[in-house]
Amino acid sequence: MKKVELQDAKPYAPPKHFNMTALRLHGKEETGTQQFWMGLSHFLPNGGAEMDATPAEKLYFVLEGEVTVSTPDKQTYVLKAWDSLYVGPNEARAIINNTNKPASMLVIITYK
């Protein structure tokens, strides 16, 4: 077992993200997890991620606030506190915080 305290989490800059801060909580380097990693994303108002897809599976779990996830075909999912969303391999998505409050989201991503 390995405990991670928030104060010890290291920030990282995910590609194609803006007006946000991301912290890596668990992963190969942080705690030795081999199948997935977990991060904590804090999105400022109008913060988000550009439309993109990766081969990894993703789980988004909103802890606080609200984010909107959209697909290339204009489908949208509004996630509020305690809502979650599965994003499959190679599914494109964009994320935006359309509110005037910060939003916090756990992100769990499989290693390819």
N, CA and C atoms as a LAMMPS dump frame, in Angstrom:
ITEM: TIMESTEP
0
ITEM: NUMBER OF ATOMS
336
ITEM: BOX BOUNDS ff ff ff
-5.0000000000000000e+02 5.0000000000000000e+02
-5.0000000000000000e+02 5.0000000000000000e+02
-5.0000000000000000e+02 5.0000000000000000e+02
ITEM: ATOMS id mol type element x y z
1 1 1 N 0.839 -1.181 0
2 1 2 C 0 0 0
3 1 3 C 0.883 1.242 0
4 2 1 N 0.354 2.29 -0.602
5 2 2 C 1.069 3.557 -0.595
6 2 3 C 0.068 4.697 -0.534
7 3 1 N 0.159 5.484 0.522
8 3 2 C -0.718 6.636 0.706
9 3 3 C -0.143 7.834 -0.044
10 4 1 N -1.019 8.593 -0.675
11 4 2 C -0.618 9.837 -1.326
12 4 3 C -1.396 10.971 -0.669
13 5 1 N -0.676 11.926 -0.111
14 5 2 C -1.327 13.107 0.445
15 5 3 C -1.352 14.188 -0.62
16 6 1 N -2.45 14.912 -0.667
17 6 2 C -2.615 15.938 -1.7
18 6 3 C -1.436 16.897 -1.735
19 7 1 N -0.905 17.247 -0.583
20 7 2 C 0.218 18.187 -0.53
21 7 3 C 1.457 17.658 -1.251
22 8 1 N 1.554 16.35 -1.443
23 8 2 C 2.713 15.753 -2.094
24 8 3 C 2.501 15.469 -3.577
25 9 1 N 1.282 15.644 -4.071
26 9 2 C 0.984 15.376 -5.485
27 9 3 C 1.705 16.385 -6.37
28 10 1 N 2.241 15.881 -7.461
29 10 2 C 3.009 16.727 -8.386
30 10 3 C 2.143 17.183 -9.556
31 11 1 N 2.194 18.481 -9.867
32 11 2 C 1.436 18.966 -11.03
33 11 3 C 2.073 18.501 -12.339
34 12 1 N 1.254 18.395 -13.36
35 12 2 C 1.744 18.091 -14.702
36 12 3 C 0.891 18.869 -15.696
37 13 1 N 1.389 19.017 -16.899
38 13 2 C 0.697 19.797 -17.932
39 13 3 C 0.188 18.85 -19.024
40 14 1 N -1.09 18.453 -18.944
41 14 2 C -1.607 17.582 -19.996
42 14 3 C -1.707 18.33 -21.319
43 15 1 N -1.378 17.659 -22.42
44 15 2 C -1.464 18.317 -23.722
45 15 3 C -2.888 18.749 -24.049
46 16 1 N -3.005 19.862 -24.73
47 16 2 C -4.273 20.389 -25.249
48 16 3 C -5.272 20.772 -24.157
49 17 1 N -4.804 20.995 -22.926
50 17 2 C -5.643 21.473 -21.827
51 17 3 C -5.322 22.948 -21.582
52 18 1 N -6.29 23.69 -21.035
53 18 2 C -6.087 25.123 -20.821
54 18 3 C -6.864 25.587 -19.59
55 19 1 N -6.365 26.638 -18.96
56 19 2 C -6.997 27.231 -17.769
57 19 3 C -7.357 26.173 -16.726
58 20 1 N -6.376 25.334 -16.425
59 20 2 C -6.602 24.271 -15.447
60 20 3 C -5.281 23.866 -14.824
61 21 1 N -5.379 23.142 -13.715
62 21 2 C -4.219 22.556 -13.065
63 21 3 C -4.494 21.072 -12.89
64 22 1 N -3.506 20.25 -13.195
65 22 2 C -3.646 18.805 -13.06
66 22 3 C -2.582 18.292 -12.091
67 23 1 N -2.99 17.384 -11.218
68 23 2 C -2.094 16.759 -10.255
69 23 3 C -2.122 15.253 -10.463
70 24 1 N -0.951 14.636 -10.524
71 24 2 C -0.872 13.178 -10.656
72 24 3 C -0.92 12.589 -9.25
73 25 1 N -1.902 11.742 -8.975
74 25 2 C -2.052 11.126 -7.658
75 25 3 C -1.452 9.724 -7.605
76 26 1 N -1.777 8.897 -8.598
77 26 2 C -1.294 7.522 -8.639
78 26 3 C -0.84 7.196 -10.055
79 27 1 N 0.204 6.424 -10.158
80 27 2 C 0.729 5.982 -11.435
81 27 3 C 1.961 5.137 -11.197
82 28 1 N 2.605 4.698 -12.264
83 28 2 C 3.793 3.85 -12.136
84 28 3 C 4.868 4.516 -11.283
85 29 1 N 5.123 5.789 -11.545
86 29 2 C 6.169 6.494 -10.804
87 29 3 C 5.734 6.867 -9.388
88 30 1 N 4.469 7.216 -9.205
89 30 2 C 4.001 7.71 -7.908
90 30 3 C 3.785 6.582 -6.895
91 31 1 N 3.076 5.543 -7.319
92 31 2 C 2.725 4.483 -6.36
93 31 3 C 2.921 3.077 -6.908
94 32 1 N 3.373 2.964 -8.147
95 32 2 C 3.627 1.65 -8.717
96 32 3 C 2.442 0.996 -9.397
97 33 1 N 1.322 1.693 -9.535
98 33 2 C 0.173 1.093 -10.221
99 33 3 C 0.578 0.754 -11.656
100 34 1 N 0.165 -0.397 -12.13
101 34 2 C 0.6 -0.889 -13.43
102 34 3 C -0.467 -0.841 -14.512
103 35 1 N -1.745 -0.814 -14.146
104 35 2 C -2.816 -0.904 -15.129
105 35 3 C -3.442 0.44 -15.477
106 36 1 N -3.309 1.421 -14.574
107 36 2 C -3.963 2.709 -14.762
108 36 3 C -3.217 3.765 -13.967
109 37 1 N -3.558 5.017 -14.224
110 37 2 C -3.084 6.113 -13.369
111 37 3 C -4.273 6.997 -13.042
112 38 1 N -4.133 7.801 -11.989
113 38 2 C -5.236 8.654 -11.552
114 38 3 C -4.717 10.052 -11.29
115 39 1 N -5.46 11.034 -11.788
116 39 2 C -5.111 12.424 -11.573
117 39 3 C -6.3 13.205 -11.054
118 40 1 N -6.007 14.391 -10.586
119 40 2 C -7.022 15.325 -10.106
120 40 3 C -6.892 16.585 -10.943
121 41 1 N -7.955 16.939 -11.644
122 41 2 C -7.956 18.118 -12.508
123 41 3 C -8.836 19.2 -11.908
124 42 1 N -8.284 20.409 -11.824
125 42 2 C -9.041 21.575 -11.361
126 42 3 C -9.205 22.514 -12.554
127 43 1 N -10.446 22.697 -13.013
128 43 2 C -10.741 23.546 -14.162
129 43 3 C -11.274 24.894 -13.688
130 44 1 N -10.645 25.966 -14.092
131 44 2 C -11.16 27.303 -13.833
132 44 3 C -12.36 27.563 -14.743
133 45 1 N -13.146 28.605 -14.472
134 45 2 C -14.202 28.963 -15.42
135 45 3 C -13.608 29.129 -16.829
136 46 1 N -14.27 28.556 -17.799
137 46 2 C -13.83 28.539 -19.206
138 46 3 C -12.582 27.713 -19.432
139 47 1 N -12.17 26.928 -18.443
140 47 2 C -11.048 26.01 -18.617
141 47 3 C -11.528 24.697 -19.194
142 48 1 N -10.613 23.962 -19.808
143 48 2 C -11.025 22.684 -20.372
144 48 3 C -9.927 21.993 -21.139
145 49 1 N -10.355 21.181 -22.094
146 49 2 C -9.45 20.429 -22.954
147 49 3 C -10.011 20.444 -24.372
148 50 1 N -9.119 20.585 -25.338
149 50 2 C -9.516 20.588 -26.743
150 50 3 C -10 19.2 -27.161
151 51 1 N -10.728 19.154 -28.267
152 51 2 C -11.187 17.882 -28.819
153 51 3 C -9.958 17.019 -29.126
154 52 1 N -9.968 15.798 -28.595
155 52 2 C -8.837 14.895 -28.797
156 52 3 C -9.277 13.481 -28.447
157 53 1 N -8.528 12.503 -28.923
158 53 2 C -8.788 11.102 -28.617
159 53 3 C -7.456 10.409 -28.367
160 54 1 N -7.477 9.412 -27.499
161 54 2 C -6.291 8.596 -27.24
162 54 3 C -6.716 7.131 -27.219
163 55 1 N -5.782 6.205 -27.328
164 55 2 C -6.145 4.78 -27.293
165 55 3 C -6.506 4.274 -25.891
166 56 1 N -6.335 5.099 -24.876
167 56 2 C -6.603 4.673 -23.503
168 56 3 C -8.07 4.85 -23.134
169 57 1 N -8.567 3.984 -22.223
170 57 2 C -9.888 4.181 -21.63
171 57 3 C -9.765 5.232 -20.534
172 58 1 N -10.837 6.018 -20.346
173 58 2 C -10.833 7.08 -19.336
174 58 3 C -12.116 7.039 -18.527
175 59 1 N -11.988 7.365 -17.253
176 59 2 C -13.134 7.593 -16.389
177 59 3 C -13.011 8.987 -15.821
178 60 1 N -14.076 9.757 -15.914
179 60 2 C -14.135 11.093 -15.311
180 60 3 C -15.152 11.04 -14.172
181 61 1 N -14.764 11.556 -13.017
182 61 2 C -15.656 11.608 -11.859
183 61 3 C -15.578 13.019 -11.291
184 62 1 N -16.671 13.771 -11.411
185 62 2 C -16.676 15.164 -10.948
186 62 3 C -16.888 15.188 -9.437
187 63 1 N -15.963 15.816 -8.749
188 63 2 C -16.036 15.951 -7.294
189 63 3 C -16.796 17.196 -6.881
190 64 1 N -16.579 18.262 -7.649
191 64 2 C -17.149 19.56 -7.3
192 64 3 C -17.325 20.37 -8.573
193 65 1 N -18.376 21.17 -8.631
194 65 2 C -18.605 22.027 -9.79
195 65 3 C -19.292 21.281 -10.916
196 66 1 N -19.02 21.736 -12.143
197 66 2 C -19.707 21.197 -13.32
198 66 3 C -18.807 21.33 -14.539
199 67 1 N -18.742 20.279 -15.349
200 67 2 C -18.032 20.332 -16.625
201 67 3 C -18.941 19.757 -17.709
202 68 1 N -18.722 20.217 -18.921
203 68 2 C -19.454 19.698 -20.072
204 68 3 C -18.466 18.983 -20.974
205 69 1 N -18.786 17.742 -21.297
206 69 2 C -17.965 16.934 -22.201
207 69 3 C -18.744 16.808 -23.501
208 70 1 N -18.085 17.119 -24.616
209 70 2 C -18.763 17.045 -25.912
210 70 3 C -17.997 16.133 -26.86
211 71 1 N -18.716 15.625 -27.85
212 71 2 C -18.157 14.715 -28.845
213 71 3 C -18.122 15.42 -30.203
214 72 1 N -17.411 14.859 -31.169
215 72 2 C -17.365 15.483 -32.494
216 72 3 C -18.728 15.603 -33.165
217 73 1 N -19.662 14.707 -32.824
218 73 2 C -20.993 14.779 -33.436
219 73 3 C -21.966 15.641 -32.624
220 74 1 N -21.409 16.497 -31.752
221 74 2 C -22.164 17.508 -30.99
222 74 3 C -23.008 16.934 -29.841
223 75 1 N -22.759 15.691 -29.467
224 75 2 C -23.421 15.153 -28.276
225 75 3 C -22.74 15.753 -27.05
226 76 1 N -23.512 16.115 -26.025
227 76 2 C -22.926 16.713 -24.828
228 76 3 C -23.391 15.97 -23.581
229 77 1 N -22.49 15.953 -22.604
230 77 2 C -22.766 15.368 -21.288
231 77 3 C -22.391 16.413 -20.25
232 78 1 N -23.361 16.871 -19.481
233 78 2 C -23.097 17.815 -18.405
234 78 3 C -22.907 16.995 -17.134
235 79 1 N -21.718 17.072 -16.571
236 79 2 C -21.381 16.312 -15.374
237 79 3 C -21.329 17.247 -14.182
238 80 1 N -22.115 16.931 -13.168
239 80 2 C -22.13 17.697 -11.921
240 80 3 C -21.502 16.834 -10.832
241 81 1 N -21.382 17.384 -9.64
242 81 2 C -20.763 16.656 -8.536
243 81 3 C -21.376 15.263 -8.388
244 82 1 N -20.491 14.272 -8.299
245 82 2 C -20.808 12.859 -8.127
246 82 3 C -21.244 12.172 -9.411
247 83 1 N -21.276 12.879 -10.559
248 83 2 C -21.541 12.246 -11.848
249 83 3 C -20.228 11.714 -12.402
250 84 1 N -20.324 10.655 -13.206
251 84 2 C -19.133 10.097 -13.838
252 84 3 C -19.43 9.756 -15.291
253 85 1 N -18.359 9.605 -16.061
254 85 2 C -18.484 9.337 -17.494
255 85 3 C -17.356 8.417 -17.927
256 86 1 N -17.692 7.403 -18.702
257 86 2 C -16.704 6.514 -19.312
258 86 3 C -16.432 7.012 -20.727
259 87 1 N -15.161 7.123 -21.089
260 87 2 C -14.747 7.486 -22.445
261 87 3 C -13.92 6.319 -22.965
262 88 1 N -14.401 5.671 -24.013
263 88 2 C -13.741 4.483 -24.542
264 88 3 C -12.49 4.805 -25.346
265 89 1 N -11.719 3.773 -25.666
266 89 2 C -10.512 3.961 -26.471
267 89 3 C -10.839 4.653 -27.796
268 90 1 N -10.038 5.619 -28.148
269 90 2 C -10.14 6.362 -29.416
270 90 3 C -11.437 7.155 -29.569
271 91 1 N -12.193 7.354 -28.494
272 91 2 C -13.36 8.232 -28.533
273 91 3 C -12.887 9.67 -28.321
274 92 1 N -13.202 10.527 -29.27
275 92 2 C -12.812 11.932 -29.143
276 92 3 C -13.777 12.647 -28.208
277 93 1 N -13.208 13.597 -27.452
278 93 2 C -14.015 14.381 -26.532
279 93 3 C -13.332 15.729 -26.305
280 94 1 N -14.147 16.713 -25.944
281 94 2 C -13.653 18.013 -25.482
282 94 3 C -14.293 18.253 -24.127
283 95 1 N -13.612 19.029 -23.29
284 95 2 C -14.115 19.341 -21.95
285 95 3 C -14.118 20.852 -21.788
286 96 1 N -15.171 21.39 -21.169
287 96 2 C -15.213 22.826 -20.864
288 96 3 C -15.986 23.041 -19.558
289 97 1 N -15.493 23.96 -18.765
290 97 2 C -16.225 24.411 -17.584
291 97 3 C -16.953 25.681 -18.002
292 98 1 N -18.24 25.573 -18.249
293 98 2 C -19.052 26.703 -18.712
294 98 3 C -19.611 27.543 -17.566
295 99 1 N -19.176 27.302 -16.343
296 99 2 C -19.716 28.03 -15.201
297 99 3 C -18.727 29.09 -14.716
298 100 1 N -19.145 29.856 -13.749
299 100 2 C -18.27 30.861 -13.141
300 100 3 C -17.645 30.364 -11.844
301 101 1 N -17.701 29.051 -11.614
302 101 2 C -17.092 28.442 -10.435
303 101 3 C -16.058 27.411 -10.879
304 102 1 N -15.008 27.194 -10.097
305 102 2 C -14.055 26.129 -10.427
306 102 3 C -14.731 24.758 -10.347
307 103 1 N -14.187 23.801 -11.083
308 103 2 C -14.664 22.422 -11.058
309 103 3 C -13.472 21.5 -10.81
310 104 1 N -13.695 20.448 -10.035
311 104 2 C -12.64 19.464 -9.748
312 104 3 C -13.119 18.09 -10.193
313 105 1 N -12.222 17.353 -10.854
314 105 2 C -12.598 16.074 -11.433
315 105 3 C -11.467 15.063 -11.263
316 106 1 N -11.805 13.866 -10.788
317 106 2 C -10.855 12.764 -10.801
318 106 3 C -10.821 12.194 -12.206
319 107 1 N -9.625 11.854 -12.665
320 107 2 C -9.45 11.284 -13.993
321 107 3 C -8.658 9.989 -13.824
322 108 1 N -9.227 8.89 -14.294
323 108 2 C -8.551 7.608 -14.24
324 108 3 C -8.356 7.145 -15.678
325 109 1 N -7.097 6.831 -16.019
326 109 2 C -6.764 6.483 -17.402
327 109 3 C -5.938 5.204 -17.412
328 110 1 N -6.306 4.265 -18.298
329 110 2 C -5.536 3.038 -18.41
330 110 3 C -4.226 3.299 -19.146
331 111 1 N -3.21 2.529 -18.796
332 111 2 C -2 2.542 -19.606
333 111 3 C -2.307 1.75 -20.856
334 112 1 N -1.796 2.173 -22.002
335 112 2 C -2.123 1.537 -23.295
336 112 3 C -1.702 0.097 -23.345
